[in-house]
Amino acid sequence: MATREFHKVSDECAGVNAGIKFKTIKAHRKVQGTLNEGVEVVLDSIAHFPTRYRLKDDEGRIWTVPIHLVTPIAE
């Protein structure tokens, strides 16, 4: 298995690929605002060490959140 460089993002990690839809299970506050609970977002990319998802909302904003704050939506 190839190692991931901590300063780069990737489109796939452990079977999770960019484009997958997620739903937030808890609100996440950042400088640019709050990503509320229950919002549907799309995975843009994955940051490593610690692993975080970069998610895009309906308005096109990118949110970097810990992976435990979202759950995948079954399609």
KOLBA-321904 format. One line per 2 residues: number of its first residue (from 0); their letters; for each residue x, y, z of N, C-alpha, C, O. Coordinates in steps of 0.2 Angstrom, whole numbers. Layout:
REM KOLBA-321904
NUM = a = X:Y:Z:X:Y:Z:X:Y:Z:X:Y:Z | ...
REM end
This chain:
REM KOLBA-321904
0 = ma = 4:-6:0:0:0:0:4:6:0:9:7:4 | 3:11:-4:7:17:-5:5:22:1:0:22:3
2 = tr = 11:25:3:10:30:9:7:36:6:8:38:0 | 4:40:10:1:47:9:5:52:11:7:52:17
4 = ef = 7:57:7:10:63:10:6:67:14:1:69:11 | 8:69:20:4:73:24:2:80:21:-3:83:23
6 = hk = 6:83:17:5:90:15:1:90:8:0:95:5 | -2:84:6:-5:84:0:-12:81:1:-14:78:6
8 = vs = -17:83:-4:-24:80:-3:-24:74:-8:-21:74:-13 | -29:70:-7:-30:65:-12:-38:64:-14:-42:67:-10
10 = de = -39:60:-19:-46:59:-21:-49:53:-18:-55:52:-19 | -45:49:-15:-47:42:-13:-43:40:-7:-37:42:-6
12 = ca = -47:37:-2:-43:34:4:-48:29:7:-53:31:9 | -45:23:8:-49:18:11:-56:16:8:-61:15:12
14 = gv = -56:17:2:-63:15:-2:-67:21:-2:-73:21:-5 | -65:27:0:-70:33:0:-67:37:-6:-61:39:-6
16 = na = -71:39:-10:-69:43:-16:-72:49:-17:-78:50:-14 | -69:54:-20:-72:61:-21:-78:60:-25:-79:56:-29
18 = gi = -83:64:-23:-90:64:-27:-95:61:-22:-101:61:-24 | -93:57:-17:-98:54:-13:-102:59:-9:-99:64:-6
20 = kf = -108:58:-8:-112:63:-4:-112:60:4:-112:55:5 | -112:65:8:-112:65:15:-117:69:18:-119:74:15
22 = kt = -119:67:24:-123:72:28:-120:73:35:-117:68:38 | -120:79:37:-117:81:43:-121:78:49:-127:79:49
24 = ik = -118:76:54:-121:73:60:-121:77:66:-123:76:72 | -116:83:65:-115:88:71:-113:94:67:-110:94:62
26 = ah = -115:100:70:-113:106:68:-105:107:68:-102:105:73 | -103:111:63:-95:112:63:-94:119:62:-96:122:57
28 = rk = -91:122:67:-90:130:67:-83:131:64:-78:128:67 | -82:136:59:-76:138:57:-76:145:56:-81:148:58
30 = vq = -70:148:54:-70:156:54:-75:158:49:-78:164:50 | -76:155:43:-81:157:38:-88:156:40:-92:158:36
32 = gt = -89:153:45:-96:152:47:-97:145:50:-93:142:53 | -104:143:50:-105:136:53:-109:132:48:-113:134:44
34 = ln = -106:126:48:-109:120:44:-114:117:48:-112:113:53 | -120:118:47:-125:115:52:-126:107:52:-124:104:47
36 = eg = -129:105:57:-131:98:57:-136:96:52:-141:100:51 | -136:90:48:-141:88:44:-140:91:37:-144:90:32
38 = ve = -134:94:35:-133:97:29:-130:92:24:-125:88:26 | -132:91:18:-129:87:13:-124:90:9:-124:96:7
40 = vv = -118:87:9:-112:90:6:-109:84:2:-110:78:2 | -104:86:-3:-101:82:-7:-93:82:-6:-90:87:-5
42 = ld = -90:76:-6:-83:75:-4:-79:78:-10:-80:76:-16 | -75:83:-9:-71:86:-14:-64:83:-14:-62:81:-19
44 = si = -61:82:-8:-55:79:-8:-54:77:0:-58:78:4 | -48:73:1:-46:71:8:-39:73:10:-35:73:6
46 = ah = -39:76:15:-33:79:18:-30:74:23:-34:70:26 | -24:73:24:-21:68:28:-17:70:34:-14:76:34
48 = fp = -17:66:39:-13:67:45:-15:73:49:-11:78:49 | -20:74:53:-25:69:54:-30:69:48:-31:74:44
50 = tr = -33:63:46:-37:63:40:-44:67:41:-47:67:47 | -45:72:37:-51:76:37:-54:76:30:-50:75:25
52 = yr = -60:77:29:-63:78:23:-64:85:21:-66:89:25 | -63:86:14:-64:93:12:-71:92:8:-71:89:3
54 = lk = -76:95:11:-83:95:8:-85:101:5:-84:106:7 | -89:100:0:-92:106:-4:-100:106:-3:-103:101:-3
56 = dd = -102:112:-1:-109:113:1:-113:116:-5:-110:116:-11 | -119:117:-5:-123:119:-11:-121:126:-13:-122:127:-19
58 = eg = -118:130:-9:-116:136:-11:-109:136:-14:-106:142:-16 | -105:130:-14:-99:130:-17:-93:131:-12:-87:131:-14
60 = ri = -95:132:-6:-90:133:-1:-87:127:1:-90:121:1 | -80:127:3:-77:121:5:-76:121:12:-74:126:15
62 = wt = -78:115:15:-77:115:23:-72:109:24:-73:103:21 | -67:110:28:-63:105:30:-65:102:37:-65:106:42
64 = vp = -68:96:38:-71:93:44:-68:87:46:-65:83:41 | -67:85:52:-65:78:54:-70:73:51:-76:75:51
66 = ih = -68:67:50:-72:62:47:-77:60:51:-82:57:49 | -77:60:58:-82:58:62:-88:63:63:-93:61:66
68 = lv = -88:68:59:-94:73:59:-99:72:54:-104:75:53 | -97:67:49:-101:66:44:-103:58:43:-99:54:45
70 = tp = -108:57:39:-110:50:38:-112:49:30:-115:54:28 | -110:44:27:-111:44:20:-119:43:19:-122:40:23
72 = ia = -121:45:13:-128:45:11:-129:39:6:-125:39:1 | -133:34:8:-134:28:3:-138:31:-3:-143:34:-2
74 = e = -135:29:-9:-139:31:-15:-141:25:-18:-145:25:-24
REM end
